[in-house]
Amino acid sequence: MLIVQKYGGSSVKDVERIKAVAERVARRHDAGCSMVVVVSAMGDTTDELIDLAQQISTRPEPRELDMLLSTGELISSALVTMALHERGYEAVALSGPQAGIMTDATFSKAKISAIDPSRLERELAGGKIVVVAGFQGLTDDQDVATLGRGGSDTTAVALAVRLKAEACEIYTDVDGIYTADPRLVPEARKLDAISFEEMLEMAQMGARVMHPRAVELGQIYGMPITVRSSYTDREGTIIGVETGNKVTGIAHDSDVAKLTVVGVPDRPGIAHRLFAPLADAAINVDTIVQNVSHGGKTDVSFTVNKTDLDAATKFVEPLARELGAETVQANPNMAKVSIVGTGIQNHPGYAARMFGAMSEAGINIDMISTSEIRITVLIDRDRVQDAVRALHRTFELDKA
């Protein structure tokens, strides 16, 4: 039986945690499992490396920044492997490229394009535990590229799929997936199971426990994913089980910025002219609202991640002038709050209950977007906790 495990930064944050991870991996190996272990950088290493780069350069080149950031996972993989050696186990540390992971050349947001499993299969056939540096791969030009925040999740699920593993286990510092962020809602309840669709919406809308790309891979290929704590032996949350819940959980994202292009001429092709350059620059645009046209002009508002605001503004401002728009307004202090559940699509009234809860809490809704199983509102960032708590109470998510 082949198991792929992933350990996040909090799970390998120091020497004691690394030793604990090695002990956990060794126990599964002793139980007869072949083991591939994917590791993130230790603790806050990635943030520290970014800060270091910014002390040298206000705008480091993406290629060199990825080279720098990839070193964090290399350190973790080497140390975990050394800890296994100390326990008498045969193990080998591999970088993402050594593990055969190929990516496109979108530095800092690269996507896995292919995996050559030959080295991994050879090491596993020799009885070794393989420890892979997550978050990274190699481009066609032989450059190291990183997969972005949470990319080690994607590494783990992609390897599990390619190697046809029995399961993929994601270890973090929480027991599993909760109905809301326990730091905001103390009464939030751990879920025993959640569907791929619900988890994907939760992840895309801000739940940081799993990366959206990793969930999407699991869904496409039917790879079971379990989220568990590396600090305990408690059962976690299984991703990929249909629950039928009307509302499964509340997700929030506080790193949101809004751009509004005011007074855009209302004619065919304008939206494409605005958003195509952002797509080419790998800037993800989320909620989009276009107002009703008045006098042949309209306003177009959309959200991006706060970290992409400067880059997005630099694309949009010259385009807006070229298109004859009046101005571009930016608000970096927004947040998204969402209710998610497969039952929403078949039961009317959830939007009304959500908006009622926002009204009772005195929270203004700036924008609204929906999917079949999600309703999202854009609000001021300083009201996030109030919103999440109000919605958690309204939909009684503390009750099993």
N, C-alpha and C positions, 0 to 999 in steps of 0.2 A: 504493500500500500504506500503510495506516494502522497505526502502532505506538503503543501507550501504554506509557510508561516511568514507573517510580516510583523516586525516590531517597530513601533513608532519612536520618535525622539525621546518621549518621557520614559519609555521602557528601557532605553539604553543610555540614560542621562549621566550616569556615573559608573564607577568601577563596580560597586555593589549591585547595581541593576544589571550590568552586563554579565556578571557572574550568575545572577538569578535567571537571566535569559538562557545562558548556556546550560544551566541545570534543567530548565524546563524542556529545552530542545533534546537534551540527553535522555530524559525520561521517555519522550515519545520515540526516540531512536531505539531505546532498549525494549520498547513494547512492540518492535518489529516494523516500524515505519521508516521508509526512506524519506530523508528530510532535505528540503530546499528552504533556506531561511533568508528572507529579504529584510534589510535593516535600513532605517533612516539615520540621519546625522544625530549625534548626541545632543539632547536637550535643546538649547537655543543656539547651537553652532551655526545654523544657516543664517539666522538674524545677525549674529556676530560677524560672520564673513561679509554679509552685505554692508554692515556698518563700516567694516574695515575698508572695503572697496570704496565706499563713499568718502572716506577720509583721504583717499588718494585722488579720486576723480569724482566730480559731481555727476558725470554721465559716463560710467564705464561702458566700454564696448560689450555688447551682449555675448559675443563669442568668448572673450576673456573672463567675463563674469561667470559664465557657465563652467569654464575650466576651474575657477576658484571654488564655486559652490559645490561642485562634484566631489571635492576632497573630503567634505564632511562625512559622506556615506562610506568613502574608502576607509577612513579611520575606524568607523564603527564596525565594518565588516572584518577588518584585520583583528580588532580587539576581541570581538565575539569568537572568532576562529581560534585565537590564542587561548581564550578561556576554555574552549572545548578541548584543545590540545592538553591543557593542564589536567583535565579530567580523564585523559587517556583515550580520547576519541580521534579517529582520523577525520580531518575536516580541511576544507580549502576555501580561501576567500577569493572572490572574483569581482572585478569591477563590472559595471553594466556591459561595456563593450566586450570584455572577456567572456561574459555569459551569453554573448551572441545577440544582444539587443541592438537593433538598428532603428534609427529615428529619422524624421524629416529634419530640416535645418532651421526650424523656427526656434531660435535660442530662447530659453527660459519658459517656453510653452510648447516644447516639441511633442510630437505624437509618435508612438511606436509604429514603425512601418513593417517590421519583420523581426522574427527571432530565429536564429540558427541554434538549435538545441544540442548540437553535437558535443560541445565541450561539457555541458551539463550532464548529458546522458553518459558520457565516458566517466566522469567523476563519480556519478551515482552508481554506475556498474562496478566501480572499484570499491564500493562500500563506504564512500566518504559522505559526510554531511557537507552540503554546499552552502556557503554563506555569500549572498549576492548584495552588492551595494545598490540600493534602490535609487529611483529618481533620475536615472541617467541612461544614455545610450550613445551610439556612434552614428554620425551622419555619413552619407555617401562620400563626402570629402575627408573622412577620417577625423572629424572634429567631434569633441564631446559636447553633447547637448543635454540639458536638463528638462524634465517633464513638468515643471511648475510645482507649486505648493500641493502637497498631498500625492505627489507623483510616485512615491514608493508603494502606495496602495495599487496604483495601476501596474507597476512593475510586478507585484505579487500575483495579481489576478491574471495578467497576461502570461506569466510563466506557468501558472497553474493550468491555464487553457492549453498552452502549447505543449506542455509535458503530459497532458491528460491526467492530471492529479485527481485524487479522490475528493479532495476538498481544499479550500483556501481559508486560512484562519488569520484574521487581522487582530493583533494585540495592541492595546492602547492603555490609557490610564483610567478608563471608565469601564463599567461592567457590560456595556452594550449600547443599544440605541434607546434613547428615552423619548417620552412624549413631548418633551421640551428640554431646553438646556437647563440642567439642574442648578447651575449657578444663578440663573434668573428665577427659576421656579423650584423651590425646595421640595415641593410635593410631586414633582415630575416622576413618572412611573417607568421602569424599565420594561421594554417590550420583549416578549419571548420570540416573536417572529414579525417580519414585515415583508411585504411583497417587493419585487424588484422595482415595479413602477412607483410605489410610494417612496422607497429609499432613494430612487433617482431624483424624484421631485424634491425630497427633503435635502439631498446633497446639493442640488443645483440652487436651491433657495437659501443656502447658508449653513445647513447642518455640517459641522466640520469633522464629524467622526469618520466619514468615508468620502473619497474623492469621486465626483460624478462619473469620470471616465472609467474608473474601476467598476462601479456599479453597472454601467452600460455594458462593459465587456462581459460581466457575469451574466447579465440578462440575455445577451445575444447568444452566448455559448452554453447557457444553462449550468454555469459553474456555481455550486453551493458556496456561500461565503458566510462565515461566522465571525461576529465581532465580540471580543472578550477582553477582560482585563488581564494584564500581565502581572498584576499584583496579588491576584487571588485565584482560586480554582473554581469560582462560581460559573454557572452556565451563562452564556452570553445571549446574543440575539442572532437568530438565523435569518439571513436575507435570501428571499426567493420563495417565501411561503405566502400564498394568498390568505388574507385575513378577513376580508369582507367588512372591515371597520368603516363606519361612516366618516369619522375623522380619526386618523391615526396619530397625528402629531402636529406640533407647531414648530415651524422653522423660522429663523431670522438671520438676516445678514446686515451687519452694521457698517460694512465697507462699501457703501453705495454712493455714487455721485449722479446728479441729473444734469443733462445738457438740454437747453431749449433753444431752438432756432426760431426766432421771432420774425413774422412777416415774410414767409417764404411764398413765392409765386405758386399758386395751386394749378399745376399742369403736369401731364404725364412725364415720368422719368425723373422727377425731382428726388423721390425717395431713393432710387437707385444711385443717383449722383452723390447723395449724402452718405449712404451706408456702404457702398462698394469699397471705397478706400479704407474704411475701418476694418472691413473683413479681410482685405489684403494685408493689413498690418497686424492681423491676429488679435484685434481688439474686440472682445465679445460684447455685443449690444443685447440688452435684455428687454425690459419693458419699453414699448413704443406707443405713444399716443399722438394722433394728429387731430387737431381741433377742426370743427366745421369751418369751411371757407367763408370769409366775409370780404366782399370787394375784390375777389380774385386772389386773396392771400390767406395763408393759414400759419399756425404755429405747430412745430413738430418737436415733441419732447421724447427723450429716451434716457435710459440709465446704462451706466458702465461701472465696472469696479473702480473704487476710489483711486487705486494705484494707476489706472489707465486714464485718469481724467486729463492730465497735462498732455499726453500724447493724442488723445481724442480731440481735445480743443485745438491743437495745432493743425489737425487735419480739417476740422469742421469750419474754423473761422475763415480761412481763405476761400473755401468752397461756398460758404454763406455769402461772402461778398461777391463772388463770381455769379451766384445765382440770383443776386438782387435782394437778398434778405435784409431785414432792418438791423438785427443784432443777434449775438449769441450770448445766452445767459448760462452761467454754471453755478451749481449748488453742490458743494462737496459734503454736505452734512445730512445725508438722507439714509434711510434704512428700509429694508423690505421685511415684512412679516407675512407668513403664509400659513393657511390651514391646508393639510394634506390628508387625503383618504379616498380609497377606491369607491366608497359608498356615496361620495358627493355627487357623482354623475347620475345616480338613479334616485336621489332624494332631493326635492325642491326645498328651498328655504334657508340653505346654509349661508348664502351670501347675505341675506337679510339679517340673520343672527350675528354674523361676523360684523357687519356694518353697525348693527345696534350696539354691540359690545364696545366698538370704537367710539360711538357717540356718547354712551354712558360714561366712558372714561375721559371724555373731552379731548379725544385725539383726532386731529384733522387728517383726512385721507387726501393725498396729493394725486396719486395715480392708482389704477386698478388693472390687474391682468389676471387671466384665468387659463386653466387647461381643463381637461376632463376630470381630473382628480385633485385640482389645486385652485385656491383663490389667494391672490397676493395683493397686498396693499403697500403703497409707498408712503412713508410717514417721516416726520422729523426724527433724527437719530436719537435725540435725548428722551424720546417717549417709547423706546423699544421695550424696556422692561415692563412698563405699565401695559403696553399692548399685549405682550406675550402672556403676562399673568391674567389679564382680563379674558383673553381667548381660552386659556387653559381652564379657567373657571366656567366660562360659558358652555363649553363643550364637555365639561365634567371628565377631563382626561385623567384625573387622579384615581378614577374608579376603573377597576378591571372589567 
